[in-house]
């Protein structure tokens, strides 16, 4: 299978503005990913992944590795 780029929607638990800003920086600084859109009503971030292999794995990684830690700090 060839490499595929795509968008992934990630439902967030945090609404803290500094946590969201930090998450945007982390995602965009990660090679191959970019923060594309944030829906504040639904609290969902859409990211673009250059080499998208497993969308649900990307969601789990962002939530477990980054969002959870940011929640500990800011909430």
Secondary structure as UniProt FT lines:
FT   STRAND          6..11
FT   HELIX           17..29
FT   TURN            31..32
FT   STRAND          33..39
FT   TURN            40..43
FT   STRAND          44..49
FT   TURN            50..51
FT   HELIX           55..61
FT   HELIX           62..67
FT   HELIX           68..74
//
